[in-house]
């Protein structure tokens, strides 16, 4: 049994028959080449105390201190030397124990699934209509409404496990639930696979361990307050690694340069209230616009009332979330090949088609990756690498989810401005009007005057509305130039995606896949 009492971390006690020693301030875990401590030493039940700071690994210091103890406490040098040697051994062992405990605490928690949990998760991933069943479970876990956004976000978060992860930015005005949606969907990702950030300095990213962020989901609560880290984050998204060179002094005092490297890939998600996002950030991400409709308001408020009344089944919510987390845990890294990729083309209306095309293909791969337990494993004849193949069904499901994203990517006005004009069109149809005044719409849609002026400038510049004059009236009136323009754009994008499937049908592909195309188109 150890004679070292470490119950007080700032005052270790070591007592023998001849001496009583206190190690003041504990011991440091860095610099293992030395063992510098401050100790007080005395004979038991005596008041003559000797205090000294010493490196217990320095033999010269030990010899001088041994003679000092013998002289001041009137004890033999052999007893003093042996006691210091035994103390050194005890402190050394205890320091190694502390280091082991510290390293264990720094290791991320990783849940080990039971055989039953693993079987249940694999059975779920092997089921038919997997994406629909997943979306239903997301709803049961407590994510209200946002059917398209929540499923798209979940698949984007799932892509972190692939070699080409996707990223997303949630946009909406203040208080509409951007952060809530992101955090609720993120709860369906295992804790060990995500890093949540509220505030981060510009250099903090470079000081993660080299592989600490690999295949992690990085969640940024407010992109507006994280501008200083967006540059290294963009590099991590694109190049999948970031490197910084810094000056460092070694133990001998020699100055040299070292490289701090952090490797990806990572999936990044963030929220913002900004109507217009910096192009370099938006080009790398899926833009998910939050549902700000009255119907969504009613769904959320009803949920809040049920929660306050204690009428929600929280146990069902937990089980749904836990199943989806376990589903994520059983997904294995595997290469995805899309044999139909060469036939897939984006609509010509999409801005920045090169990067958007890459996102479109990666999104299809993410769906295939998620359905890996429904795919036959194949092996590359040259490299022996295992892979699975995309099916027509995967492309069809990706098209259904990605239409909203492509619509926004094809729009010439900001998302907030688009929401404004679509609500404006609904009002005009309901009131059977073709013209309107700014004051009339401000009162109906509850929009601030300065915000409305900004929207009208965009709409006038892009010829979505025009000024008109009514006889006998001095008020400025406006008219929507083409009420059906957004619907026409949506139809054009839908048709372009369908034409891709028709191309696959007409190409030299397996007959079974052709039958599937005919069924879907």
N, C-alpha and C positions, 0 to 999 in steps of 0.2 A: 504494500500500500504506500502511495506517495506521501512524503512528509510535507509536501508543498500544498498550502491552503490557498486556493484561488477564488474563494467565494466573493471577495471584494476585488473587483477588477483593477482598482487603483491602489491596492495595498495587499500584495501577496505576503503570506507568512510562511516562514520556514524555521522550524524549531528542532533542535537536537538536545542531547543531554547537557552540552556545554555552552551552546550559543543560541540566541534568538535573533533571527534576521527578518527584516521587512523590506520588500522590494516596492519602492514608492513609484506610483505612476504606471505600473505594469511594464509590458515590453512591446517593442515595435515589431511589426511583421515584415517590414521591408529591410533591405540590407542584411541578408542572411550571413554575410561574411563577418559580421561583428555582432556582439551581444552587449550593447551599452545599457546599463541600468544605474539607477540611483538607489542605494541601499542604506539602511540604518541597522547597526549591529550592536548587541549588548549581551551580557550574561543574563540568564533567566533571573527575574525578580530583583534585578539591580537597575540603578538609574544612570549609570555611566554609559552614555550612548555615543557611538562613533558613526557619523554620516559621511558618505563618500559616493561620488559618481565614478564609474569604472567600466571599462570594456573587459568582460570576463573571458574574451578570447585573446587578450593581450597578455602574454606571459610575463613581461617586464612589470606591467602594472599589478598583476596578481602577486608577484614576489614582494614588491614594495608595500602593497596593502597588507599582505600576510604579516610582515614585520611590524607594521603600524598597529595591527590588531593585537599582536602578542604584547607589544609595549604598553598600549593604552588600557587594555582589558586584563593584562597580567594573566595570559594564557599561553600555552605552548604553541610554537609555530607549526608543528606537525598537525595539531588539532585544527588550527585556523585554516591551514592549506587544504586539509582533507574536507572540511566543511564547505569551503568555497568550491572545490571540485564537485562535490555532491550537489550543491545548489546549481551550479552551471549545468550539470546533466539534467536535473529536474526542469529547469527553465527551458533548456533546449528541446526536451521532449514535449513540453507544454506548448511551445511556440509552433512546433510541427503540427500538433493537434489543432491549434487555432487556425493555421493555414489551411489544413484539410477541411475544417468546418466552413471557412470563408469561401473556399473554392466550390464546395458543395452548395452553398447558399446562392452562389452566382450562376450555377447551372440552371437553365430554364426548366420549369416544371413541364414534364411531358407525361400525360396520362397514358397508362397502359390499359388498353381495352380488355375486358373480360371476353371469354369465348362467346358468350351470349350476345354482348354488345357488338362484337365484330360481325357475327353472323347476321344480326338484325340490320346493320349498316350495309353489308354486301347485298342482302336480300332486297333492301330498298333501292340500291343502285342498279339492281338487275331487273327491276319492275318495268312494266310498260307505262307509257305516258310519263316518263320520269320528270321532265321539266314541269308539267302541270302539277304533278304530285309534290314536287319540290316547292312550287309557288304556293300551293295550298298549305304546306307545312310552315312556310315563312309567315303566312298570314296567321296561322294558329300560334306562332311564337310571340305574337304581339305587334307585328308590323301592320299598321292600319292603312288600307288603300294602297295606292302607288303600285298597282300590280305589275306594270311593265318595268318601272324603275327599280323596284326591289329585286325582281328576278334578274334583270340585267346586271345590277350591282353585285348580286351574289355570284354570278358567273364570272364577273370581272375579278372579284376577290379570290375565286377558285383558281383563276389563271396564274396566281402567284407561284403555284407548284410547277408550272411549265417553264421552258427556257425563254419564252417570249411573253411575259406577263402584260396585261392590259392595265390601264389607269382610268380613273374617272374623277370628275369635278361636279359636285352638286350645286346648282344655282337656284336662287330664289330670294325674295325680299326678306327682310328681317322678321323673325318670329313665325315663319311658315313651316318649320320643321326639317330644315336641311340637315342639321347636326343630329337631330333625333333619328331620322331615317338612316343616316350613315352609321350611327352608334348601334342602333337596333339590329341592322344587318350584320355589322361587325361582331355582334355578340354570338353570331352563328359560326364564327371562325374560332378555332381553338386558341386559347390564351398564348400558347407557346409559339404561335405562328404570326403574331401581330405586335406592332410597336405603336403605341398611341402617344402623340406629341401635342402638347399645348403650346409650349414656348421652347424654342431651340435657337442657340446662337449660331452664327455663320460658320464657325469652325467645328461645331460639335459632331457633325457627320463624319469627319475625318478621324475621330478618336474612338469609333466603334472598333471592336476586334475585326480582323480581316474578313471573316466569313459570318459575322454575327447577324448581318442583315440578309443573308442569302435566302431567297424564296420566302421572304417575310412580307406581310401587308403593313404598310406604313400609313397610319391614319393621322391626318392633320385637321384639327378641329376648325381652325379659321385660317384660310390661306392669306387673308388680308393682313394678319399679324405675323406672318412667317416669311415675309419677302426676302429676308437676309439668307434663308436657306434654300430658296427656290433654284438658284443657279447650280449648286452641287447636286440638288435633287434632280434637276433636268438632265445633268450629265449621267447620273446614276440610272435614270430611266432609259436614256439613249445608248450610252456606251457600256452600261452594266458594270461599271467600276469607276471609282474616283480616286485620284492620287494627289497628295500634297507633299511638297518638299519643305522640310523645316530644319533649322539649325539646332544641334544638340551637343551638349558637353558630356563626354564619357567620364568614368570614375577617375581617370588621370587628369581631367581638366582639358583634354584635347577637344577642340571644336571640329565637328564634322556634320555633314548633311545626311539626313535620313529620309526615306520615303514612307509616308503613311498611306496605305492603300486599303480601301474598303470595297469589297466585291458584292455584286448583285447576282442575279437579277432580283428586282423588287417590284411589287405592285403598290401604287400610291393612290390614295383617295383623300380628297379635301373638300371643303365647303367655302362658298364665298357669296357675298351679297352684291358684288360688282356686276353691273349690267354687261360691261365689256371687259373681257379677260385678255391679258397680255398674250399675244399671238403664240409665242414660243411655249407657253404653258398649255393653252387650249389645243394646239395642234397635236400634242402628245396624249391627249385624254379624250375619253367619251364625255360629252357634256350632257348631264342629266338634269332637266328642268323640273323643279318640284311642282306638284299639282296644287294650285292655289284656288281651285274652284270652290264654290259654296258647298257642293256635294261632299267634297273632301273635308271641308270645315265641319260639316254635320257629322261625318263618320268619326272624326277625331274627338269632337266634343261628346259624342255619345259614349265613346270608349272611356273618356275621362270621367264621365258621370258614373258609369258602371264600376270603374276602378275605385272611385270615392265611396260608392255604396257597398263595396266589398262583394260584388256579384260576378267578378271575373274568376275563371278557373285558372289560377296561377300555376297549379300543378300540371295542367295540360300544356300551358305555355312553356314551362320548364322542360317537359318531356319532348316537345317538338323541337325546341332549341338544342337540347342535348343530342337528339338523334341526328340533327343536321351537323353538329360539331363532330360527332363520331363518323359521319359520312365523309367529312373532310379528312379525318385521320386515316381512313382506309384507302384513300386515293393514292396510288403509287406513281412515281415519276415514270412516264413512258412517252416515247416519241409519237407524234401524230403526223400522218401523211394524208393530204387531201388530193385524191386522184382527179378531182373535177376542177381544181383551182384554175387551170388555164382557160376554162370556159366562163369564169366569173368576172363580170365587169361592173364598175360602178356607173350610176347615171351621170351624164355629162354635166348636170347642174351642180354637182358637189364641188365645193371649193377645196383646194389643196388635195387633189385626188391621190397623189402618191402615198402620203402618210395615211389618209383615210382608207385607201385600198388595203394597206398593210393591217390596219386595225380590223377591217372587215374579215380578212382571212384569219387573223388571230382569234377573232371572236368565234368563228366557225370551229376552229381547232379547240377552243376552250370548251365548247359544247361536246365535241367528240371526246375530249379528255375526261369530262365529267361522266360520260356514258361508257367508260372504259370496260366496265364489267359486262357490257352487252356487245362487246366487239371481240372478234377472233384475233388473237395475237399472231403476228406474222414476223418473219425474220429476213433481214437484208441478206441476200445471197453472197454479197462481197464482204460485208463487215460483220455479219452475224448479229447486228443490232435489232432488238425487238421493237416492233411498232404496231400501231393500230391505224385503221383507215376511216376517213370521213365517209358518211353515207349521204344520199340525197335528202333523207329526213333531217339530218343535222343542218344542212343548208337551208331547208325550208323553215325550220324553227328559228335559225339565226336571222333570216330575212324578216320574219314576223316581229322579232324583238328590236331589230336594228333600224326599222323604218323611221321611227321618231328621231333617232340619232342622226340619220342621213338627212332628214327634213331640216333639222336645225343646222347641219353642216352646209345645206344648200341655200339657206336663207340669207338675204342681203341686209337684214336688220337684226338687232340684238334680241335675245330671248325675251327680255322684259317688254320690249316694244312689240314683239310678236304677240305676247299674251294680251297686251292692251288692245291691239287692233282686232284680235279674234273675239274678245269680249264686246268690243264696240259693234262688230258685225252682228253678234247675237242680239244685242239691244235693238239695232235698227230693224232686224227681221221681226222681233217681238212687237215692236211699235209700228211696223209697216211704214217705215220711213226710208228715204234715200239720202237726205241731208241731215246735218246736225250742227250744233254750236258747241264750242269748247266748254262753256259754262254748263250746258245741259249734260254733257258726258261726265264732267267733273263731279257733279252732284250724284249722278247715277252710279258711277264706278268708284266714287270716293278716292279720287286721285288728286294729289297736290298740284297746284297751278304750275310750279316750276318743273315738276316731273312731267306733266302733260305737255308743256311747251317743248321740252326736250324730245319727247316721243313724236310730236307733230313735226318737228324739224327733220327728224329721220324719215318720217313717212312722206313728207313733201319732197325731200331730196331724192327719194327712191320711187317717187310717183305712185305711192300706194293710196294717197288721198290728194285731193285738189281743192283749192278755194273756189267757191261759187257765190254769186250774189243773187239775192231774191228781190224782186220788184217791190218797192215801197218799204224795204227794211234796210237799216244801217248796220245790222249785226254781220260779223264775218261768219259765213257758213262754210262747211266742208262737205265733201262727198267722197265716198270710197270709189276709187276708179274701177276696180274689178273685185267684186265680193267673193268670187270663186277662185282667186289666184292661188291660195294656199292649198285648197282641195285639188286643184289641177296639178300643182307641183307634187302633192302626195300620190296622185294617180300615176303621174309620169314616173316617179321613183318605183312605185309598186310594179308597173308594167315593165320597167327596165330589169328589175330583179326576176320577174317571171320569165322574161325573154332569155335570161341566163339558163334557167332550168330547161327551157325548150331547146336551147343550143346543146345542152347535155344529152337530151333525148335524141337529137339528130346526129350526135357524134357516135363514134365507134366505142360504145360502152357496153358492159354486160347486159343481157336481156332482162335480167331480174331488176336491175336499176332502172331500165327504160320503163318497165311496168310501174315502178314506184313513181317516176316522173309523171306518167299519164294520170295516175291516181291523184297526185298532188296538184297538177295544173288544170 
